[in-house]
Amino acid sequence: MHRLRAFVPSANYLFVFEAAARRQSFTAAAEELNISQPAVSKTIRLLEEATGLKLFHRDHRRLDLTAEGRRLYQETQQSFDQLHMVISTLRRKHSHDTVRLSFSASFVQFFLLPRLKGFKAQHPDVSLRVEESSRDDEDLEQEDIDLSARLGLGKWPGVHAWHFVTEEILPVCSPSYVKEHGPIRRVNDLPACTLLHFDERYRTRLGWREWLRLQGVTAERLREDFVFSDALASIEAAVQGQGVALGWKHLVRDHVAAGRLICPLDISHKTGQSIYLVMPAGRPPKPGAELLRDWLLAQDPDAELISSVSRTRQLQKKYR
């Protein structure tokens, strides 16, 4: 038991006192608190008896605070204001309208950010806290994440999962790379190109050696002039004309549509896995998280790329 209860048996005494002192009227305090005026008078009397302090000067014309009453009112009001600020801050942090997201840096940069304006236009009251994650196996409950994504077959304990996009990987490069280094006509031409590799510490993703092997190309010694710590950097390097990267179809779509990247070969590989949107199963979903999930699913990430094959062929014919 907190030692304050030795003087204030009920916190309600302080709420009634604060209202009466602020309004300088037992009647006005009673109206504000939706109780009777005698109940206010009795509560103030009980508080004075418990504390041993005379808090008000009473006469028929007005109600004035004593010196002790003014000091207690100031401290009570400051304490109430401080508690209100703390609780309001905590409520905003865990509000049902604040959705905590955790996605890979590549997904955030290439897919989510270009489209978030559309979501906010539809749902302006939903606040988003966007975090970039370096791993797929986050404990959503422990990390207090409302919405995330995982690569696999859609079956994980403790989460609900919704199919988002089939994993499909293809080579991409910038038009400037083709202009500088010449056309890429066959998959067997790729080992001679400047390939942009990545090695993510906490994720297992298909790399160049495996992708080429699945296309029937065996490269015993594959140059690694560039190795990045995540796929995001390798794709950005491709946009800058540094080489050829492996691109996930849904992530490179905007760059291809804008002409910043091209698909030099009409070849891609579907791994048999998919990316799923996931939410923790151990607690009710936030309404805002459900809105964002449904909005993301409606973006049709599995749609075909805006064709760049003809554009690529024209470029490669031009620069051969």
N, C-alpha and C positions, 0 to 999 in steps of 0.2 A: 504494500500500500504506500502510495506517495505521501510524504510527510505533510503536504499541503492540505490533505483531507482532515488533519487535526484542526484546521481553522475553517475550512470550507467543505462541509460534509457532502455537498452536491454541486457539481459544476453549473447546474441550472441557476444557483444563487447568483453566480457571476454574470450570466446572460441577462437575468432580470435587472441586476444592479446596473450593468452597462447601459441598457435601454433607458432605465429611469434617469440615470445621470446625464445621458446625452440629450434626452427629451425634456429634462427638468420638470417632469410631471409623471406621477404614478398613473394617472388616467391615460395619458398618451402612450406610455409604455405598455399598459394593458391592451390598448387597441392594436399596437404594433405586434405584440406577442400572442394576440388572440386569446387572452385570459382575462379574468375579472380584475377590477381595481383592488378589491380586498385581497386577492391572491398576491398581487404585486406588493402591497403594503406588508402582508404577512411574511413574504420571502425576504424583504429588506430587513424586517425586524429579526428574523432568524439569522441572517448574515451578520447583523450587528452583534447579536448575542454570541454567535460562534467565534467572532474575531475579537470581541471586546472593544469594538470601535463604534463611535457615533459618526455615521456617514452623512446624514442630512440634518439641516436645520428645518424644522417643520413649523409653519404657521398657516393660517387660513388663506393668505394671499399668495404665497409663492413657496417654492421648494428650492433650497440652496444646499450645495455641498459644503461640508465642513472641510477644514484643511486636510484631515486624514482622508475624507471622501474624495477630494480632488486628486490626491496622490494615487489612491487606489484606482480611480477612474482612468487616469493617464496610463498607469501600468497595465491595467486590464485591457484597455483599447489597443495599446501597442502589442500586447501578447496575442490578442485576437487577430490583429492585422498580420502579424508574423505567421501565425498558424494558418491563416487563410492563404497567404502567399505560398507557403510550403505545400499545402494540400493541393492548391490549384496547379502548382508546377508538377507535382506527382501525377495528378489526374491527366494533365496534358501529355505527359510522357507515356502513360498507359491508356490514353483515351481510345475508345473504340473507333474514333475517326483518324487516328494516327496509325499507319500501317508500316511495319518494319519489314523491309525487303532485303534479301541477300542473294546476289547473283554474281557470276563471274565478271571480271572487268571487261572481257570481250562483249558479253551480252549487254552489260550496262551501256558501254560506249557505242556499240554498233547497232543494237536493236532497240533498247529501251529509251535512251535519251532522245533520239530523233522523233519518237512517237508520244512521249509523255505529255506534250502540249495538248494533244488530242484528248487524252484521258482527263486532264485537269479541266478542259473546256466542258466536258460532260459532268464531271464530279468535282466542282471547285471546293467542296467542304471536306474532302478527304485529304489529309496530310500524309506525305510519304517520307519515310526515313530510309534512304537508299544506302546500302552497304555493299562493298565489293568483297567477295569471298574468294579465298585461294583454294578451297576444297569443296567436294561434293557431299561429304558425309557429316555435315554439321548436325549437331543435336538441336533441332528447332525449338524444343521445349526449354532446354537449358539456356540457349542463346536468346530466347524470347523473340524468335523470328516468326513472322506471320505468313510469309510467302517466299518460296525459294524455288530452285530447279535442281534436278538430278538427272544424270545420264544412266540409262540402264533399261530394264524390262518392265519397270513400273510397279514392282513389288518390294516394299520396304516396311519393316515393322515401325509402328508408331506414327505413320504419316498417311495422309490421303494424297493420291496422285492422279493427275489428269494429263493425258497425252497432249504434248505441245507441238513437237516437230520431230520428224524422222531425221536421224543423223545422216547427212549426206555431205561428202567432202570432195572438193575439186581444186585443181590448180588455178591460181589467179596471179596476174601481174599487171603492171600499169602499161598503158600505150607507149610511154616513153622507154620502157625496158625493151619492148619489141623494136622500137625505132633504133635504139642504140645497139642491140645485140642480134637483131635479125629474127625471123619468124620461128615459131615452134610448131612444126608440122605433125610430129608423131610423138607418142609417149616416150619412145626411146631417145628422143632428143633431150629429155628433161635432165638426166644425170650430168649433162655437159653445161647445164645452166647454173646460174648462181641461185642455189636453193636456200630458202630462209627457214631454218629449223627453230624449234622451241623445245624446251625441256621443263615442264611444270613440276614443281616439287611434290605437290599433294594431289595431282590429278594424273590419270593415265589417259592419254589421247593418242590417236593414230598419228604416227610421224611419217616422214618422207620415205624411209627405208621400207616400212610396212606397206605404205600406199603403193609404192612402185612394184613391190613384190606381188601385190594383189592384182596389178595390171600385167603381170607376166614379165616384168623387167627386174633382172637381178643385177644389182650394183655392188660388187664386192667392196670397193672403196668409194664411198660417197663423200665428197668434199663437204666440210662444214665451216664455210667461211663466216657464217653468221649463225649463232645459236642464242636465242632469246629465252628469258625466263617465263614467258607466257605467250599464248597465241596472239593476244592483242598486239604486242610489239611486232611480231612477225608480219601480220597483215598490214599494220601501219607502215612498216618498211617496204612492203610491196607497193603500197600507194605512192610512196616516195621514189619508186623506180629502182630500189636496191636489189631486187631479185624476184624470184617466183615463190609464192607462199601457198600453203594449203589453207583453203578457206572453207568454212562451214557455210552451206548455201544460205541459210537464213541470216547469217551475220554479214555476208559480203553483198547481199542483194542491193542495198542502197548505193554502195560504191559502184557496182556494175551498172545499175540504172543511170547513175550520174556520169558514167564514162571514166571514172577515176581508176577503175579496175576492169580488166577484160578476162574472159575465160579462153585461153589460147587453144585449148583442146576441148572438144565436145565429149568429155569423159568425166564421170564422177563415180564415187564409190559410196554405196549405202552399207553401213556397218551391221545392220540388223538390230541396232539399238536405237532408242529414241530419247529425247529430252522431255521430261515430265515436269509440270508445275506441281509443287508439293506444299502441303500445309500440315501443321501438327494435328494429330488426331486426338490428343489428350485434352483439348480445351475447345470450347465453341469458337468458330471462326468469327473474326471481326467483320462487320458488314462491309467496311471499306476494302478489306482483303478479298472478299468474295466479288466485289465490283471490279477490282483490278484483275483478278484471275479471269473472270468472264470476258473482260475487255481484251486481255492479252490473247485469249483463245480465239477471239473474233478477228484478230489481225491476220489470220490465214498464213502462218509462217511456212506451211508446207507448199505454198503456191510456187509455181515455176518461176525461175529467174526471168526478168525481162531480157529477151534474147540478145546476147552480144556476139553470137556466133558469126552472123553476117558482118558485123562491124569488125570483129577480129580478123576474119578472112580478108576483108578489104585492107586492113592495116598491114597484115602479113604479106599480102600481095604487093602493097605499096613499098614496104621496106625490105623486100627480099633482094 
